[in-house]
Amino acid sequence: MLGGLLHRGHKIKGTVVLMRKNVLDVNSVTSVGGIIGQGLDLVGSTLDTLTAFLGRSVSLQLISATKADANGKGKLGKATFLEGIITSLPTLGAGQSAFKINFEWDDGSGIPGAFYIKNFMQTEFFLVSLTLEDIPNHGSIHFVCNSWIYNAKLFKSDRIFFANQTYLPSETPAPLVKYREEELHNLRGDGTGERKEWERIYDYDVYNDLGDPDKGENHARPVLGGNDTFPYPRRGRTGRKPTRKDPNSESRSNDVYLPRDEAFGHLKSSDFLTYGLKSVSQNVLPLLQSAFDLNFTPREFDSFDEVHGLYSGGIKLPTDIISKISPLPVLKEIFRTDGEQALKFPPPKVIQVSKSAWMTDEEFAREMLAGVNPNLIRCLKDFPPRSKLDSQVYGDHTSQITKEHLEPNLEGLTVDEAIQNKRLFLLDHHDPIMPYLRRINATSTKAYATRTILFLKNDGTLRPLAIELSLPHPQGDQSGAFSQVFLPADEGVESSIWLLAKAYVVVNDSCYHQLVSHWLNTHAVVEPFIIATNRHLSVVHPIYKLLHPHYRDTMNINGLARLSLVNDGGVIEQTFLWGRYSVEMSAVVYKDWVFTDQALPADLIKRGMAIEDPSCPHGIRLVIEDYPYAVDGLEIWDAIKTWVHEYVFLYYKSDDTLREDPELQACWKELVEVGHGDKKNEPWWPKMQTREELVESCAIIIWTASALHAAVNFGQYPYGGLILNRPTLSRRFMPEKGSAEYEELRKNPQKAYLKTITPKFQTLIDLSVIEILSRHASDEVYLGERDNPNWTSDTRALEAFKRFGNKLAQIENKLSERNNDEKLRNRCGPVQMPYTLLLPSSKEGLTFRGIPNSISI
């Protein structure tokens, strides 16, 4: 703890580490012109430019943590300026520069606990850290900053940073209390005005910026959040002006405000890759569209071999199109062009061993347990499956699948016996899509609501038994659904029909995955936690230190998604079945979101995929023993929860301590009542009255931002890079006997399949985007790691965190060994893709593994 005295007239030596704007110029990265203009030579540095920081350009002023002035605030030292450049410092990262500084600090000033900094230059810079050395009776003091510092005149209050000590509010040294409160007040802002680039204000708003009603009614999108029809988590407030035609909608901009330190501040692959999303949307997509409009290339794939050609010969495009795409550094890893002027993609993992294994029933079913959307399948408890749709509005939607459809393939069991023995499972894509199906099918897309029933065989694998394709009844919604049931077939036209039936299921699954499992249940639901944490928990609060690494870059990627992915006319609307209703439909699903069910054990139990059993290693017994996502996930979940429990109990010695923590209670209250305000009256919210509630809540946040996101994100290109395996659109209904389409299916099943699923143009866009999203950055920070070893001065917390990292390393070895067990057929499957998505570590790139700390892409 703080203590000791300094000698009169003592000089405190310090080292300031920062990064210059022209090394980390986010604006130049975000603009394509800026990228082309600068090329990749963004990192060069010369002493000439560093000397600009010397003289009276940047001042620092120490604040005492142990000695107060007449107002009770920590004493201020004399303003001091950077003195000299340190040319060699072993700990410097890429692009970082170090400077010497010497503070005058007398014995009546106590121990420094914070400092003010002022930038008198016109250009901002990124402050990485300050380290004070050789403080008598104390040693070194570390300040981890990681913040943009703009010209001092732009800030209403001086920028302050605190040492890496950890304090509950009641334990804060008295001289720092007012500084702690003032900084939180500044971060909350006053809720008015349009936010400016340099500001660090965290506030909430509804999703009212996805549409552009001023362009016409077709470009308007409903406001999500703040109403019963479309409840939604809150996003970060930007304060832009309302549109002219709709005062409830916010005008759009090419730049989305973020609290400044949430914006990418590090030069890394994901800067380029993520801004590649913007480039794909705003530059590449129109270029490709022009090529198709001019008929330079056929709109349809002619055969499966032509699809495979995307990864070998590529697609020929006009020279002027290629020349406009290829110079973009952000796209170098996405579009591989060669002397033949062809657009090429890397081969996805799903076809690296076998080009046809994706077509098997076993692989179709296995991907529900080990694919990119592994947390939707549930155990069938009642037969036939029933709908939760309001029967007064939609009529009877009970499934038309019968026992006669299923029992020939139940290995001698009856349906009732199979249900009793937990051998029947359901992938249900009926209720979310049915109310929208008439509108979706009124466009160029043609789709069904789907139900798939599967059987757990004696060998531990799943077999699909029946697929039900349903349409709204021709006589109106109140008449229920018009449904057809399709059964597996191995040969003839029936096998082609079965393959199409599976495709309709996967199209629905792809949409649900992208808009619900991926966007809503990780990206969108986490953003309110980020806002509430920054508004109410000081940087020296132990729970801030626990959660902050799991928030890195999330608001940035969410802002980019609203700009280019989930907006009116964005990539999702153009290339996924749900089209203009995509995010609106996710809002309908959010009505059933329950925070406490996001804990993996609770989720598995709710879906009937596990049963509580204290005798089992994780307190639950899996119904399908070989369920890779659940088996691996439970290991990670337990490691997270153990670490969180150990950490929380370091600081909260009793439940009373937690209840009396004003910052934590204010944070949680606002999170529930505002951040997820449309859910504020739900009885399931933890009351935040006990340490166990805090442990569970923090574990859910960390799990969601790290492992859950990794499980549903980094397999997108490995599985979906083959559009045959994970189509995102369906454009024709199932052909009827006697029709020309049926005859085409009989004569040329591949061509008929390709005419039904995602066409060529949308495939190119899909592949471009999901390859970006499936990549790891060069400076990714993974679960069990921190980007700065001095994130806390508490050795107890550091030791506990080290145990967490060691546990994850052990788990990684354990999971790798499982993939070598040939009895576990669901881990590799017919495509021979070992399940690696929950291996904690990874290298850079497209690796199909690795759990980053946060939702950074």
Solvent accessible surface area in square Angstrom, and as a share of the most:
residue,aa,sasa,rsa
1,M,190,0.85
2,L,33,0.16
3,G,32,0.31
4,G,38,0.36
5,L,108,0.54
6,L,2,0.01
7,H,127,0.57
8,R,187,0.68
9,G,57,0.55
10,H,46,0.21
11,K,109,0.46
12,I,0,0.00
13,K,125,0.53
14,G,5,0.05
15,T,17,0.10
16,V,1,0.00
17,V,15,0.08
18,L,0,0.00
19,M,16,0.07
20,R,11,0.04
21,K,45,0.19
22,N,80,0.41
23,V,2,0.01
24,L,5,0.02
25,D,23,0.12
26,V,19,0.11
27,N,78,0.40
28,S,13,0.09
29,V,5,0.03
30,T,24,0.14
31,S,51,0.33
32,V,29,0.17
33,G,54,0.52
34,G,21,0.20
35,I,6,0.03
36,I,90,0.46
37,G,69,0.66
38,Q,72,0.32
39,G,26,0.25
40,L,100,0.50
41,D,120,0.62
42,L,11,0.06
43,V,68,0.39
44,G,51,0.49
45,S,69,0.44
46,T,79,0.46
47,L,102,0.51
48,D,117,0.60
49,T,58,0.34
50,L,13,0.06
51,T,67,0.39
52,A,55,0.43
53,F,10,0.04
54,L,46,0.23
55,G,50,0.48
56,R,182,0.67
57,S,19,0.12
58,V,1,0.00
59,S,7,0.04
60,L,0,0.00
61,Q,43,0.19
62,L,1,0.01
63,I,0,0.00
64,S,0,0.00
65,A,1,0.01
66,T,50,0.29
67,K,73,0.31
68,A,47,0.36
69,D,58,0.30
70,A,112,0.87
71,N,106,0.55
72,G,34,0.33
73,K,43,0.18
74,G,0,0.00
75,K,79,0.33
76,L,90,0.45
77,G,15,0.14
78,K,131,0.56
79,A,45,0.35
80,T,18,0.10
81,F,39,0.16
82,L,5,0.02
83,E,92,0.41
84,G,12,0.12
85,I,37,0.19
86,I,36,0.18
87,T,110,0.64
88,S,91,0.59
89,L,51,0.25
90,P,133,0.84
91,T,120,0.70
92,L,47,0.24
93,G,35,0.33
94,A,94,0.73
95,G,21,0.20
96,Q,47,0.21
97,S,10,0.06
98,A,1,0.01
99,F,0,0.00
100,K,103,0.43
101,I,1,0.00
102,N,38,0.20
103,F,2,0.01
104,E,86,0.38
105,W,5,0.02
106,D,63,0.32
107,D,44,0.23
108,G,31,0.30
109,S,14,0.09
110,G,1,0.01
111,I,0,0.00
112,P,1,0.00
113,G,4,0.04
114,A,0,0.00
115,F,0,0.00
116,Y,34,0.13
117,I,3,0.02
118,K,64,0.27
119,N,0,0.00
120,F,99,0.41
121,M,34,0.15
122,Q,157,0.70
123,T,66,0.39
124,E,13,0.06
125,F,0,0.00
126,F,22,0.09
127,L,0,0.00
128,V,14,0.08
129,S,16,0.11
130,L,0,0.00
131,T,29,0.17
132,L,0,0.00
133,E,62,0.28
134,D,107,0.55
135,I,3,0.01
136,P,26,0.16
137,N,120,0.62
138,H,51,0.23
139,G,35,0.34
140,S,59,0.38
141,I,6,0.03
142,H,51,0.23
143,F,0,0.00
144,V,46,0.27
145,C,14,0.08
146,N,53,0.27
147,S,2,0.01
148,W,2,0.01
149,I,1,0.00
150,Y,11,0.04
151,N,17,0.09
152,A,25,0.19
153,K,188,0.80
154,L,71,0.35
155,F,38,0.16
156,K,207,0.88
157,S,51,0.33
158,D,57,0.30
159,R,10,0.04
160,I,11,0.06
161,F,17,0.07
162,F,16,0.06
163,A,5,0.04
164,N,11,0.06
165,Q,27,0.12
166,T,22,0.13
167,Y,6,0.02
168,L,3,0.01
169,P,26,0.16
170,S,99,0.64
171,E,100,0.45
172,T,14,0.08
173,P,26,0.17
174,A,74,0.58
175,P,12,0.08
176,L,4,0.02
177,V,51,0.29
178,K,92,0.39
179,Y,6,0.02
180,R,7,0.03
181,E,103,0.46
182,E,75,0.34
183,E,18,0.08
184,L,10,0.05
185,H,120,0.54
186,N,52,0.27
187,L,13,0.06
188,R,65,0.24
189,G,27,0.26
190,D,103,0.53
191,G,33,0.32
192,T,83,0.49
193,G,47,0.45
194,E,77,0.34
195,R,26,0.09
196,K,95,0.40
197,E,80,0.36
198,W,70,0.25
199,E,34,0.15
200,R,42,0.15
201,I,25,0.13
202,Y,11,0.04
203,D,20,0.11
204,Y,22,0.08
205,D,33,0.17
206,V,30,0.17
207,Y,0,0.00
208,N,21,0.11
209,D,1,0.01
210,L,6,0.03
211,G,5,0.05
212,D,27,0.14
213,P,10,0.06
214,D,35,0.18
215,K,140,0.59
216,G,19,0.18
217,E,160,0.72
218,N,102,0.52
219,H,62,0.28
220,A,31,0.24
221,R,34,0.12
222,P,48,0.30
223,V,35,0.20
224,L,2,0.01
225,G,2,0.02
226,G,53,0.51
227,N,51,0.26
228,D,136,0.70
229,T,83,0.48
230,F,31,0.13
231,P,10,0.06
232,Y,0,0.00
233,P,0,0.00
234,R,28,0.10
235,R,0,0.00
236,G,8,0.08
237,R,39,0.14
238,T,1,0.01
239,G,17,0.16
240,R,27,0.10
241,K,149,0.63
242,P,80,0.51
243,T,8,0.05
244,R,198,0.72
245,K,134,0.57
246,D,40,0.21
247,P,107,0.67
248,N,105,0.54
249,S,6,0.04
250,E,7,0.03
251,S,33,0.21
252,R,63,0.23
253,S,43,0.28
254,N,104,0.53
255,D,96,0.50
256,V,25,0.15
257,Y,28,0.11
258,L,24,0.12
259,P,3,0.02
260,R,15,0.06
261,D,46,0.24
262,E,14,0.06
263,A,15,0.12
264,F,0,0.00
265,G,3,0.03
266,H,43,0.19
267,L,49,0.24
268,K,7,0.03
269,S,23,0.15
270,S,3,0.02
271,D,4,0.02
272,F,32,0.13
273,L,11,0.06
274,T,0,0.00
275,Y,11,0.04
276,G,0,0.00
277,L,0,0.00
278,K,19,0.08
279,S,3,0.02
280,V,0,0.00
281,S,23,0.15
282,Q,77,0.34
283,N,53,0.27
284,V,0,0.00
285,L,15,0.07
286,P,67,0.42
287,L,31,0.16
288,L,0,0.00
289,Q,55,0.25
290,S,39,0.25
291,A,0,0.00
292,F,0,0.00
293,D,80,0.42
294,L,116,0.58
295,N,115,0.59
296,F,114,0.47
297,T,11,0.06
298,P,97,0.61
299,R,116,0.42
300,E,54,0.24
301,F,3,0.01
302,D,80,0.42
303,S,36,0.23
304,F,15,0.06
305,D,107,0.55
306,E,60,0.27
307,V,0,0.00
308,H,19,0.09
309,G,19,0.19
310,L,1,0.00
311,Y,24,0.09
312,S,74,0.48
313,G,38,0.37
314,G,18,0.17
315,I,17,0.08
316,K,117,0.50
317,L,12,0.06
318,P,23,0.15
319,T,91,0.53
320,D,80,0.41
321,I,10,0.05
322,I,3,0.01
323,S,57,0.37
324,K,114,0.48
325,I,0,0.00
326,S,46,0.30
327,P,69,0.43
328,L,5,0.03
329,P,18,0.12
330,V,1,0.01
331,L,3,0.02
332,K,118,0.50
333,E,87,0.39
334,I,0,0.00
335,F,8,0.03
336,R,70,0.25
337,T,46,0.27
338,D,55,0.28
339,G,78,0.75
340,E,110,0.49
341,Q,59,0.26
342,A,0,0.00
343,L,0,0.00
344,K,50,0.21
345,F,3,0.01
346,P,23,0.15
347,P,67,0.42
348,P,1,0.01
349,K,67,0.28
350,V,0,0.00
351,I,16,0.08
352,Q,106,0.47
353,V,87,0.50
354,S,32,0.21
355,K,121,0.51
356,S,65,0.42
357,A,9,0.07
358,W,14,0.05
359,M,70,0.31
360,T,57,0.33
361,D,40,0.21
362,E,42,0.19
363,E,1,0.00
364,F,20,0.08
365,A,0,0.00
366,R,2,0.01
367,E,17,0.08
368,M,13,0.06
369,L,0,0.00
370,A,0,0.00
371,G,0,0.00
372,V,6,0.03
373,N,5,0.03
374,P,0,0.00
375,N,27,0.14
376,L,34,0.17
377,I,0,0.00
378,R,87,0.32
379,C,4,0.03
380,L,4,0.02
381,K,119,0.51
382,D,99,0.51
383,F,40,0.17
384,P,34,0.22
385,P,4,0.03
386,R,155,0.56
387,S,28,0.18
388,K,191,0.81
389,L,34,0.17
390,D,78,0.40
391,S,70,0.45
392,Q,142,0.63
393,V,72,0.41
394,Y,44,0.17
395,G,12,0.12
396,D,103,0.53
397,H,8,0.04
398,T,27,0.16
399,S,6,0.04
400,Q,103,0.46
401,I,2,0.01
402,T,55,0.32
403,K,77,0.33
404,E,134,0.60
405,H,47,0.21
406,L,0,0.00
407,E,61,0.27
408,P,106,0.67
409,N,54,0.27
410,L,0,0.00
411,E,77,0.35
412,G,79,0.76
413,L,40,0.20
414,T,62,0.36
415,V,0,0.00
416,D,85,0.44
417,E,75,0.34
418,A,0,0.00
419,I,30,0.15
420,Q,149,0.66
421,N,83,0.42
422,K,71,0.30
423,R,42,0.15
424,L,0,0.00
425,F,0,0.00
426,L,0,0.00
427,L,4,0.02
428,D,32,0.16
429,H,5,0.02
430,H,1,0.01
431,D,30,0.16
432,P,35,0.22
433,I,3,0.01
434,M,7,0.03
435,P,37,0.23
436,Y,12,0.05
437,L,0,0.00
438,R,102,0.37
439,R,108,0.39
440,I,4,0.02
441,N,23,0.12
442,A,88,0.68
443,T,73,0.42
444,S,94,0.61
445,T,16,0.09
446,K,50,0.21
447,A,1,0.01
448,Y,6,0.02
449,A,0,0.00
450,T,1,0.00
451,R,2,0.01
452,T,0,0.00
453,I,0,0.00
454,L,0,0.00
455,F,0,0.00
456,L,20,0.10
457,K,47,0.20
458,N,120,0.62
459,D,61,0.31
460,G,23,0.23
461,T,1,0.01
462,L,4,0.02
463,R,72,0.26
464,P,0,0.00
465,L,0,0.00
466,A,0,0.00
467,I,0,0.00
468,E,1,0.00
469,L,1,0.01
470,S,0,0.00
471,L,34,0.17
472,P,17,0.11
473,H,42,0.19
474,P,107,0.67
475,Q,150,0.66
476,G,25,0.24
477,D,57,0.29
478,Q,137,0.61
479,S,52,0.34
480,G,1,0.01
481,A,26,0.20
482,F,99,0.41
483,S,28,0.18
484,Q,68,0.30
485,V,35,0.20
486,F,27,0.11
487,L,79,0.39
488,P,44,0.27
489,A,28,0.22
490,D,141,0.73
491,E,139,0.62
492,G,54,0.52
493,V,22,0.13
494,E,90,0.40
495,S,31,0.20
496,S,15,0.10
497,I,25,0.13
498,W,7,0.02
499,L,24,0.12
500,L,3,0.01
501,A,0,0.00
502,K,11,0.05
503,A,5,0.04
504,Y,4,0.01
505,V,1,0.01
506,V,17,0.10
507,V,1,0.01
508,N,2,0.01
509,D,10,0.05
510,S,6,0.04
511,C,0,0.00
512,Y,26,0.10
513,H,6,0.03
514,Q,14,0.06
515,L,1,0.00
516,V,0,0.00
517,S,4,0.03
518,H,7,0.03
519,W,13,0.05
520,L,1,0.00
521,N,32,0.16
522,T,0,0.00
523,H,8,0.04
524,A,0,0.00
525,V,4,0.02
526,V,3,0.02
527,E,2,0.01
528,P,0,0.00
529,F,10,0.04
530,I,0,0.00
531,I,0,0.00
532,A,1,0.00
533,T,3,0.02
534,N,9,0.04
535,R,30,0.11
536,H,23,0.10
537,L,3,0.01
538,S,5,0.03
539,V,59,0.34
540,V,5,0.03
541,H,0,0.00
542,P,0,0.00
543,I,3,0.01
544,Y,25,0.09
545,K,20,0.09
546,L,0,0.00
547,L,7,0.03
548,H,79,0.35
549,P,23,0.15
550,H,7,0.03
551,Y,3,0.01
552,R,51,0.18
553,D,6,0.03
554,T,0,0.00
555,M,4,0.02
556,N,5,0.02
557,I,3,0.02
558,N,0,0.00
559,G,3,0.03
560,L,12,0.06
561,A,4,0.03
562,R,6,0.02
563,L,15,0.08
564,S,1,0.01
565,L,15,0.07
566,V,7,0.04
567,N,15,0.08
568,D,22,0.11
569,G,39,0.37
570,G,2,0.02
571,V,2,0.01
572,I,8,0.04
573,E,27,0.12
574,Q,67,0.30
575,T,1,0.00
576,F,11,0.05
577,L,4,0.02
578,W,5,0.02
579,G,14,0.14
580,R,82,0.30
581,Y,33,0.12
582,S,1,0.01
583,V,9,0.05
584,E,20,0.09
585,M,2,0.01
586,S,0,0.00
587,A,0,0.00
588,V,49,0.28
589,V,25,0.14
590,Y,0,0.00
591,K,90,0.38
592,D,115,0.59
593,W,13,0.05
594,V,26,0.15
595,F,3,0.01
596,T,40,0.23
597,D,32,0.16
598,Q,29,0.13
599,A,1,0.01
600,L,2,0.01
601,P,24,0.15
602,A,32,0.25
603,D,29,0.15
604,L,0,0.00
605,I,59,0.30
606,K,118,0.50
607,R,21,0.08
608,G,8,0.07
609,M,0,0.00
610,A,4,0.03
611,I,57,0.29
612,E,127,0.57
613,D,30,0.16
614,P,130,0.82
615,S,100,0.65
616,C,28,0.17
617,P,123,0.78
618,H,50,0.22
619,G,30,0.29
620,I,13,0.06
621,R,112,0.41
622,L,23,0.12
623,V,22,0.13
624,I,1,0.01
625,E,147,0.66
626,D,16,0.08
627,Y,0,0.00
628,P,0,0.00
629,Y,2,0.01
630,A,0,0.00
631,V,27,0.15
632,D,1,0.00
633,G,0,0.00
634,L,4,0.02
635,E,13,0.06
636,I,0,0.00
637,W,7,0.03
638,D,49,0.25
639,A,4,0.03
640,I,0,0.00
641,K,64,0.27
642,T,87,0.51
643,W,5,0.02
644,V,0,0.00
645,H,67,0.30
646,E,55,0.25
647,Y,1,0.00
648,V,0,0.00
649,F,59,0.25
650,L,31,0.16
651,Y,17,0.07
652,Y,0,0.00
653,K,137,0.58
654,S,42,0.27
655,D,44,0.23
656,D,72,0.38
657,T,39,0.22
658,L,0,0.00
659,R,97,0.35
660,E,129,0.58
661,D,5,0.02
662,P,84,0.53
663,E,18,0.08
664,L,6,0.03
665,Q,43,0.19
666,A,38,0.30
667,C,13,0.08
668,W,24,0.08
669,K,122,0.52
670,E,26,0.12
671,L,1,0.01
672,V,16,0.09
673,E,78,0.35
674,V,61,0.35
675,G,0,0.00
676,H,0,0.00
677,G,9,0.08
678,D,46,0.24
679,K,7,0.03
680,K,105,0.44
681,N,135,0.69
682,E,55,0.25
683,P,112,0.71
684,W,52,0.18
685,W,10,0.03
686,P,17,0.11
687,K,126,0.53
688,M,0,0.00
689,Q,71,0.32
690,T,45,0.26
691,R,49,0.18
692,E,92,0.41
693,E,43,0.19
694,L,4,0.02
695,V,0,0.00
696,E,48,0.22
697,S,1,0.01
698,C,3,0.02
699,A,0,0.00
700,I,2,0.01
701,I,10,0.05
702,I,1,0.00
703,W,2,0.01
704,T,4,0.02
705,A,0,0.00
706,S,1,0.01
707,A,0,0.00
708,L,8,0.04
709,H,2,0.01
710,A,0,0.00
711,A,0,0.00
712,V,0,0.00
713,N,0,0.00
714,F,2,0.01
715,G,0,0.00
716,Q,6,0.03
717,Y,1,0.00
718,P,5,0.03
719,Y,1,0.00
720,G,8,0.08
721,G,0,0.00
722,L,0,0.00
723,I,2,0.01
724,L,1,0.01
725,N,13,0.07
726,R,23,0.08
727,P,1,0.01
728,T,9,0.05
729,L,10,0.05
730,S,1,0.01
731,R,53,0.19
732,R,59,0.21
733,F,78,0.33
734,M,12,0.06
735,P,19,0.12
736,E,130,0.58
737,K,164,0.69
738,G,84,0.80
739,S,34,0.22
740,A,81,0.63
741,E,74,0.33
742,Y,24,0.09
743,E,64,0.29
744,E,39,0.18
745,L,1,0.01
746,R,131,0.48
747,K,145,0.61
748,N,61,0.31
749,P,56,0.35
750,Q,72,0.32
751,K,62,0.26
752,A,1,0.01
753,Y,7,0.02
754,L,2,0.01
755,K,62,0.26
756,T,4,0.02
757,I,1,0.00
758,T,0,0.00
759,P,16,0.10
760,K,4,0.02
761,F,13,0.05
762,Q,40,0.18
763,T,0,0.00
764,L,0,0.00
765,I,0,0.00
766,D,4,0.02
767,L,0,0.00
768,S,0,0.00
769,V,7,0.04
770,I,17,0.08
771,E,0,0.00
772,I,0,0.00
773,L,7,0.04
774,S,1,0.00
775,R,24,0.09
776,H,1,0.00
777,A,4,0.03
778,S,65,0.42
779,D,52,0.27
780,E,21,0.09
781,V,20,0.12
782,Y,18,0.07
783,L,7,0.04
784,G,16,0.15
785,E,80,0.36
786,R,41,0.15
787,D,94,0.49
788,N,24,0.12
789,P,106,0.67
790,N,48,0.25
791,W,24,0.08
792,T,3,0.02
793,S,48,0.31
794,D,23,0.12
795,T,88,0.51
796,R,105,0.38
797,A,0,0.00
798,L,58,0.29
799,E,99,0.44
800,A,2,0.02
801,F,24,0.10
802,K,139,0.59
803,R,124,0.45
804,F,9,0.04
805,G,22,0.21
806,N,74,0.38
807,K,94,0.40
808,L,5,0.02
809,A,57,0.44
810,Q,111,0.50
811,I,2,0.01
812,E,32,0.14
813,N,96,0.49
814,K,95,0.40
815,L,0,0.00
816,S,47,0.30
817,E,119,0.53
818,R,46,0.17
819,N,19,0.10
820,N,122,0.63
821,D,49,0.25
822,E,163,0.73
823,K,162,0.69
824,L,49,0.24
825,R,101,0.37
826,N,1,0.01
827,R,2,0.01
828,C,34,0.20
829,G,14,0.13
830,P,36,0.22
831,V,0,0.00
832,Q,107,0.48
833,M,1,0.01
834,P,46,0.29
835,Y,0,0.00
836,T,25,0.14
837,L,0,0.00
838,L,1,0.00
839,L,5,0.03
840,P,7,0.04
841,S,46,0.30
842,S,21,0.14
843,K,171,0.72
844,E,98,0.44
845,G,8,0.08
846,L,55,0.27
847,T,39,0.23
848,F,4,0.02
849,R,67,0.25
850,G,0,0.00
851,I,0,0.00
852,P,2,0.01
853,N,6,0.03
854,S,5,0.03
855,I,0,0.00
856,S,3,0.02
857,I,3,0.01
